[in-house]
Amino acid sequence: GHDPKDSTSLNTEVPKFSLEINKNLKNIKIGLPIEFFNQEIPIYLRKSIDETIKVLETLGASFKKVSLPNLDLGIAAYYVIAPAECSANLSRYDGVKYGFRSTKGNNLIEMYENTRSEGFGDEVKRRILIGTYVLSSGYYDAYYIKAQKVRQLIKNDFDQSFKKVDAILTPSTPNSAFKIGEKKNDPISMYLNDIFTVPVNLAGIPAISIPAGVDINNYPLGLQFIGKPLDEQKLLNIAYAAEKKINFKQSLNRWWEKK
């Protein structure tokens, strides 16, 4: 909804989505991006996708191949734009007016340095450094401006696809979940797990992930439905119908509920 304190929020009426939720997928067309499905997707993930396609077809949906040719640039563009915004936004946290403040340091500069060193985690620091670099003199045009142009190309790809289909189906991630901390020393590998989701963020369109199937270790897999701008109702209806029909059952050891 609209936030009067946020100039980027749209001043449009928000529908009551829950009142219009339904499982009717008749005449719904769902796109399958050839770029995603041409990649080396694990067998268990492709099986989950194929089974979901069959389920949705029984509910009346049809499928059509679409092309999103610039999506392979999504990761690179996102990890220029997002750190740049991170750097710009977090530069205001000096540890003086509000927030965490270090007790170390003999002068103002040392207090600033210690506050930001102690107050931010490794990943935040990494993104601040990357963002500051791409916004610096001599690199702004080469990285940030170019990434924004790529962002527009990605949005154009989605706009063209949505002239043919109502929604787009992709995996949520290229594989099942990795262990906590497993990739902390390999951030690039960790970032690549965002390959199916960051293009959606760059394009500024809605998407939803639902559980659908498991991998060889019985870890749950997610599938993502992507919708047109401001078409959340149709997106929710597709996800609702799919989730009800798939009827996914969580079988992992729910350690967080144990007392």
N, C-alpha and C positions, 0 to 999 in steps of 0.2 A: 504493500500500500504506500500511499504518499506520506513522506516525512517533510514537514515544512522547514526543517533544519538541514535537509539534504537536497541540494540543488540538482543532484543527478537522479532523484526518484521521480517516477512518472505520476502526474496528477490525474489518474484515471480511477474509475470505480472498480473495486475488487469484487468479483463475483463470489457468491457463497458456494464454493466448490463442492462441499459435502452434500448439499441439497440436490445437485445435478449429477452426482456420481452414478455411473451405470456400467454394465458389462456388455453393452451392445457394440460390437465391432463391425457390423455390417457396412460395407462400402468403405471401410477404412483401408488406406493403402500405406504400407510401411516400406521404407527404403532400406536396402542393404548396400552399404558403401563398398564398391569393388576394391578400393585401396586397403580397407581394413581386412577384408576376407582373402586378399591375395597374399597377406603376410603369413609367416609361419606360426600359426596359432596352434597351441597344444591340442592334442587329440581330444582330451577331456573337455576343453573349452568349446571346440567346434561341435562336439556331441551335444553339449548343453544348448548351444545356439540352434542346432538342427531340431532338437526336441521342442524348443520354445516356438520355432517357426511352425511346426506341425500343430502345436496346441492352439496358436493364434489363428491358423487356417480353419480349424474346426469351429472357431467362434465367429467366422465370417470375414476375417482380415485377408488381404491379398498382399503379395510382396513384389517389389520391383527393384532392380539394380539401379543404383545412382552413383554418380562420380563426385568425389571430393578431392580433386587433384592436389590441393595445396596443404592437405592435413599433415603430411609428413614434416612440414615446416613448423607445426604447431608448438612442439616442445621447445625448439630453439627460440621462437618468438616469445613464448610465454616466459621463459626463464631469462629474457632480457627485460621485458615489460614489468613483470611482477617484482623482481628485485629493485628495479628503478623506482617503482612506486613505494616499495618497502623502505628504501634509502631516504626518499624524500619525506615520507610520513614520519619515520622514526627519528629523523634528525632533530625534531622538536623536543624529544625527551632528554632533557639535559640533567635531570636528577636534582633540580633546584626547586622548581615551583610545585611539582607533584610527582607521585610515583616513587619508585625505589631510589634511595640515595646512599651511596657508600660513605662509610665513616673514615675511610682511609684517604690519605693525601695531605700535603702540606700547603697547597695553594689551590686556587680555583681550577686551573687546568688539570692538575692531578686528580682533583675530585671528579671532574667530568670524565676523565679517562677511566678511573676506577669504577665509577657508577655504571658506565656503559659496558665495561668489561665484565663486571659481576652481574649486572642486571639482565643481560641478553644471553641466550643459549648459543651453542655453536652454530646451529643452522641459521638462526636469525643474524648472527654476525657474518656468516658466509654470504647471505643474501644482501646485507647492507654493503659489504665490500664490493660484490658484483655490481649492485645497483649504482653505487657511487662511481665505479669505474666507467660504466656505460653512459653515465650522464656527464662525465668529465669533458673538459675542453679537448676537442680533437677526436672524440669518440662518440659524441652525441648523435651526429648525422650518420656515422658508420654503423651504429648499433641500434640506438633507441628509435630514431626516425625510420630506419629500414624495417625494424620489427613491427612498427605501427602500420607500415604499408602492407606487410605480410598479413597482419591481423585483418585488414580490410579485404584482402584476397580470400582469406578463409571464410569470412562472413559472406562474401559474394558466392562462394561455393555452396554454402548452406541455403542461401536465398534461391539459387537456381534449382537445387534439389527439391526444395519445398514447393516449387511450382508443379511438381509431379507426384509428390507423396504427402501424407499427413504427418508422418513421424519417421524417425530413422532408428534402426536397431544396431547396437554395437555391444561388444563386451564392455564391462566397466573397467577392467584392468586386463593386461595381456596374460596374466597368470593368477594363481590363488595367492593368498596372503603370505608374506614372508615373516620371519620371527622378529619380534621387537629388538631393535638395535642391530639386526643382522647386516644392514646395508649402510650403517652410519659412516663407515670408512670408504664407501663407494657411492657418493651422492649422485653421480651421473646415472648409475644403474637404478637408483631409487627414483630419480626424476622420470626415467623412461616408463615407469609404471603409470604415469599420468597421460600416456599417449592418447587414450580414448576420451579423456575428460577435459583436458585443458583447451582443446579447440572450441568446445562448447562455451567455456568461460570467455575466451577471446571474442567469440561471436556475440556474446550477450544474449543467449537464448536459453530456454528452460530445458532441464533434463532430470530424469529420475532413475535411480538404480534399484533393482529388485533382486532378491536371492533366487537363483535358478540353477539347480544341479550342484554337484560336488566334484572335486578332483580325485586323483588316485589315493590320496591320503584322507579322503572324506572331509576335506576342508571346503566350505561353501564358496560358490562362485556367484558373481553378480553380472547381470545384464542391464544395459543402459538404453532407455528410450529417450530420444531427443525430439523436442517439439518446436513448432514455429513460435516466433515472438508473441507473447501474450496469449498463447493458446494452451495454457496450463490445464484447462478443463478436459480437453481431448486427451492430453498426455496422461493425466490422472486416471481417466477412464480406461485407457489402454493398459496402463500398469495395474490397475485394480482388477481388470478382467484376467490378465495374465497371471497375476499373483494368486487369485482365487482358483483358477484352473490348474496351475502347477502344484499348488498346495504344498509348498516346500516345508520340510520338517527339519528343524535344527537338531543335529545329533552330536554336536561337540560337547565335551565335558564342561558344564557351566560352572567353572571354578569360582567365578565372581559372586555366585549366589550362595556359596557354602558359608556356614557360620563357624 
